Amino acid sequence: MPEAPTASAIVAYFDVDNTLLRGASIYHLGRGAFRRRMLGFRDLARFGWQQLRFIAVGENREHMASARERALELAGGRSEAELTQLAEEVYDRYIEPKLWPETVDLAREHLSKGHEVWLVTATPVHIARVIATRLGLTGALGTEIEAVDGVLTGRLNGQVLHGELKASAARDLAARLGADLADCWAYSDSRNDIPLLNLVGNRVVVNPDAALERYADARGWATLRLRPASIREAQRRVRREARAARRR
């Protein structure tokens, strides 16, 4: 469990897809775009297939890159404000019901101990910031989409925040905050985040893919295994609380 804070900053880094959220956030962005008629059924079906595969076997870099490229194409010519509004709608309708209650609770436990909690993800930063804001987290690092005068160009500003680049961004953040990485934490499900997990002194693998599971087992890393039933129970609890509120 998280340790009590010391005089220096302590940061807990959380991956998003399959760590904080069951599945891929980019798929839910696609669902929201389809609902707004920003993409067609063929695109939605492709996003859906990639989502099912991601849940079943973990991240596939080729498939996820394809999804992100299509998302960038959709973003081109739209305003940053429009993308943020879409992200907020997607969070409320699709993402919030798919959050893992266990990792959300861990993030909040870190906050209660005075730690900073940052999402660090390949997801477009507009979505990551909405998730962080809605959950009351400190902030989010994500893939930056280029914008000119507030209008998205459909190109990346830099590279996808992935693998070594994710670890580099986390290192830079720790330096800005004056945090000792040996005291920091990281949570992820993917072998692609091994550089991030190795960066910090405390790490937990969450529903790891096969390669990360082998890597973590060989090093004695903590593993958190989550079940979809916990999400369903959280959804039922929300519905019960909503019904009780209406009766008051």
Secondary structure in CASP SS format (residue, H / E / C, confidence):
PFRMAT SS
TARGET T0000
AUTHOR 0000-0000-0000
METHOD secondary structure of the structure
MODEL  1
M C 1.00
P C 1.00
E C 1.00
A C 1.00
P C 1.00
T C 1.00
A C 1.00
S C 1.00
A C 1.00
I C 1.00
V E 1.00
A E 1.00
Y E 1.00
F E 1.00
D C 1.00
V C 1.00
D E 1.00
N C 1.00
T C 1.00
L C 1.00
L E 1.00
R C 1.00
G C 1.00
A C 1.00
S H 1.00
I H 1.00
Y H 1.00
H H 1.00
L H 1.00
G H 1.00
R H 1.00
G H 1.00
A H 1.00
F H 1.00
R H 1.00
R C 1.00
R C 1.00
M C 1.00
L C 1.00
G C 1.00
F H 1.00
R H 1.00
D H 1.00
L H 1.00
A H 1.00
R H 1.00
F H 1.00
G H 1.00
W H 1.00
Q H 1.00
Q H 1.00
L H 1.00
R H 1.00
F H 1.00
I H 1.00
A H 1.00
V H 1.00
G C 1.00
E C 1.00
N C 1.00
R H 1.00
E H 1.00
H H 1.00
M H 1.00
A H 1.00
S H 1.00
A H 1.00
R H 1.00
E H 1.00
R H 1.00
A H 1.00
L H 1.00
E H 1.00
L H 1.00
A H 1.00
G C 1.00
G C 1.00
R C 1.00
S E 1.00
E H 1.00
A H 1.00
E H 1.00
L H 1.00
T H 1.00
Q H 1.00
L H 1.00
A H 1.00
E H 1.00
E H 1.00
V H 1.00
Y H 1.00
D H 1.00
R H 1.00
Y H 1.00
I H 1.00
E H 1.00
P H 1.00
K H 1.00
L E 1.00
W C 1.00
P H 1.00
E H 1.00
T H 1.00
V H 1.00
D H 1.00
L H 1.00
A H 1.00
R H 1.00
E H 1.00
H H 1.00
L H 1.00
S H 1.00
K C 1.00
G C 1.00
H C 1.00
E E 1.00
V E 1.00
W E 1.00
L E 1.00
V E 1.00
T E 1.00
A E 1.00
T E 1.00
P E 1.00
V H 1.00
H H 1.00
I H 1.00
A H 1.00
R H 1.00
V H 1.00
I H 1.00
A H 1.00
T H 1.00
R H 1.00
L H 1.00
G C 1.00
L C 1.00
T C 1.00
G E 1.00
A E 1.00
L E 1.00
G E 1.00
T E 1.00
E C 1.00
I E 1.00
E E 1.00
A E 1.00
V E 1.00
D C 1.00
G C 1.00
V E 1.00
L E 1.00
T E 1.00
G E 1.00
R E 1.00
L E 1.00
N C 1.00
G C 1.00
Q C 1.00
V C 1.00
L C 1.00
H C 1.00
G C 1.00
E H 1.00
L H 1.00
K H 1.00
A H 1.00
S H 1.00
A H 1.00
A H 1.00
R H 1.00
D H 1.00
L H 1.00
A H 1.00
A H 1.00
R H 1.00
L H 1.00
G C 1.00
A C 1.00
D C 1.00
L H 1.00
A H 1.00
D H 1.00
C C 1.00
W E 1.00
A E 1.00
Y E 1.00
S E 1.00
D C 1.00
S C 1.00
R H 1.00
N H 1.00
D H 1.00
I H 1.00
P H 1.00
L H 1.00
L H 1.00
N H 1.00
L H 1.00
V C 1.00
G C 1.00
N E 1.00
R E 1.00
V E 1.00
V E 1.00
V E 1.00
N C 1.00
P C 1.00
D C 1.00
A H 1.00
A H 1.00
L H 1.00
E H 1.00
R H 1.00
Y H 1.00
A H 1.00
D H 1.00
A H 1.00
R H 1.00
G C 1.00
W C 1.00
A E 1.00
T E 1.00
L E 1.00
R C 1.00
L C 1.00
R C 1.00
P H 1.00
A H 1.00
S H 1.00
I H 1.00
R H 1.00
E H 1.00
A H 1.00
Q H 1.00
R H 1.00
R H 1.00
V H 1.00
R H 1.00
R H 1.00
E H 1.00
A H 1.00
R H 1.00
A H 1.00
A H 1.00
R H 1.00
R H 1.00
R C 1.00
END
